[in-house]
Amino acid sequence: MTTEEYAPLTTERPAAGKGSAKRTGPNWGRWAGAFALLAFFSLFIAFARTEVHPRVANPDVEGRPRPVEFLFGFDGWLWVHQIGTVILLVILVAIFVRGWRRDPGSPIMLMFLCTTLIVWQDPIMNWAPFAVYNPELIHWPENWPLIMLSPTVEPFIVFGYVAFYFAPFFPAIWIVRKLQAKYGPTAFVSRHPLISLGSITLVIGFVFDAILEVSLVRTGLYIYSQAIPFGTLFPGTTFQFPLIWESLAVTFVMVPAAVLCYRDDTGKSVAEKLAARARLFPSKPVLGTFLVMFVIINVAYFAYGSWFWAIKASGAATAVACPWPYPEAKVYDPQGYYRANGAEGPYSVGKWATWQQGPFQDLDVELGSKGDRCAPENANG
């Protein structure tokens, strides 16, 4: 039996030896991190907005009327989400600082960073699955490069990604350790810990995402404007949710995030061992581990986007979210399905609205050619 086959209950890394060199100068990494965090929040405060850019805004509508009621008829859900995100970020920063000071270079803390930094891809990953955010959210300028790929706006709240993509790891690793301790080194969970951890993470992640996203859609944070009818909850309504397609796809990131942090009985994580094999910065193993994680997690997130791009390009996402809940913004209709169902413009096709949409786009479709389900007179029923 190899040392990788069975891991004890502890997940602590071996303590540094007595001969380890102590830092004698300033911790430049800590200062750089603090400066980057301060610069980011300063940038956001300087440019954040709630008004809608003319590229996205519907010039025929004043104010923010809503043709549908959100959960319990409560109108303050966006502030609950946004204030909650700020509180969450403060807590996460405190956890990260404390965790890093106790265990510098911890793979778990490095994964905190990686699952936060993949947010740079979020505009792409809103474009691919037709994820349309509520324009009332505090957001970045819609005409900025990359940001403009989002169907409507790119909000601040996505910076809480770590609590979404990495959270399933913790109950999953707890279950794995409990099963290893209970059934011993000959059990499947001990002989194949990575398969076991990945499988458990997939199940937990699927259920976690389904519960979370259904509640977020129902409270008006965002919608999936188009979805494949099969496997979608409440298809054709404002609150449709592509259960099979979305809740499975998010595990493309959750599973590798969990597996990379698994430590065997040597105390080394999978990511650390991959970095050592690749000889990435052998004199700076923490940097090498971070780069391994960052590349793999970004590739995994690209796989998520590719999954939805294939759905988009296939033309199979025919269920449209009616009524369109954000009248202050143009109807996001890059493939003509809203028009075909009677939704009146003005329309927005967004960026990447030509060949990237696949061969099924039909921007010249006749209004109501497939029905009038999305027509304004049917908005409340």
Beta strands, then each sheet from edge to edge (+ up, - down):
strand 1: 131-133
strand 2: 222-224
strand 3: 226-227
strand 4: 319-320
strand 5: 331-332
strand 6: 347-348
sheet 1: 1+ 2-
sheet 2: 3+ 4-
sheet 3: 5+ 6+
end
